[in-house]
Amino acid sequence: MKIQNKVLLIRHRLTGKLDFPGGGVDKDESLSCAAHRETWEETGFNVFVRKHLLTTRRGLSVFACDLDAGVGAFPDNFSPPAWAKIEVTAVEKVDPFVIEHNAMRFPDDLVSLRDGFIAFTPQ
């Protein structure tokens, strides 16, 4: 999700690197429902999933999401909800054109992140 000129990512506990909120798709769950659920589980934000933007080289579907929770007023780095701390150390607002490939959990995802950021148009 795009917030001002930044995107919301998670900092993964095992690697200490940035990643999209995401994960597996449950049985009989659509990709957009999985995006909603995984974003909630990893960030605590109840987003409105709008449209599919792209699929990364590793197969992760990236969606345009809207959020009306005053997240623009949050600091650029804040704690995830208690239930997410097993997997996530921080939720971060990041300018995708400032970070380097090695900041990402999967370095090839940076190109997809930038492409999705450009393709995203808020409603």
Backbone hydrogen bonds, N-H to C=O, Kabsch-Sander energy under -0.5 kcal/mol:
donor,donor_aa,acceptor,acceptor_aa,energy
3,I,6,K,-3.4
6,K,3,I,-2.2
7,V,94,V,-2.7
8,L,1,M,-1.7
9,L,7,V,-0.6
9,L,92,E,-2.9
10,I,19,D,-2.8
11,R,90,A,-2.8
12,H,10,I,-0.7
12,H,17,K,-3.0
13,R,87,E,-3.0
16,G,12,H,-2.6
18,L,103,A,-2.9
19,D,10,I,-2.2
26,D,24,G,-0.5
29,E,26,D,-1.9
34,A,30,S,-2.3
35,A,31,L,-2.3
36,H,32,S,-2.1
37,R,33,C,-2.7
38,E,34,A,-3.0
39,T,35,A,-2.0
40,W,36,H,-2.2
41,E,37,R,-3.0
42,E,38,E,-2.1
43,T,39,T,-2.2
44,G,39,T,-0.7
44,G,40,W,-1.6
45,F,39,T,-0.7
47,V,45,F,-1.1
48,F,66,D,-2.9
49,V,47,V,-0.7
50,R,48,F,-0.6
50,R,64,A,-3.2
51,K,64,A,-0.6
53,L,62,V,-3.2
54,L,62,V,-1.5
56,T,60,L,-2.8
59,G,56,T,-1.9
62,V,54,L,-3.3
64,A,51,K,-3.1
66,D,48,F,-2.6
73,A,70,G,-1.8
74,F,71,V,-1.2
78,F,91,V,-2.6
84,A,81,P,-1.8
85,K,81,P,-0.7
85,K,82,A,-1.0
87,E,84,A,-2.1
88,V,84,A,-2.6
89,T,11,R,-2.9
90,A,11,R,-0.9
91,V,78,F,-3.1
92,E,9,L,-2.9
93,K,76,D,-2.8
94,V,7,V,-2.7
94,V,92,E,-0.6
98,V,95,D,-1.9
99,I,95,D,-1.2
103,A,100,E,-1.8
104,M,101,H,-1.8
105,R,18,L,-3.6
109,D,106,F,-2.8
110,L,107,P,-1.6
111,V,108,D,-0.7
112,S,108,D,-0.8
113,L,109,D,-2.9
114,R,110,L,-2.5
115,D,111,V,-2.6
116,G,112,S,-3.0
117,F,113,L,-2.2
118,I,114,R,-2.1
119,A,115,D,-2.2
120,F,116,G,-1.6
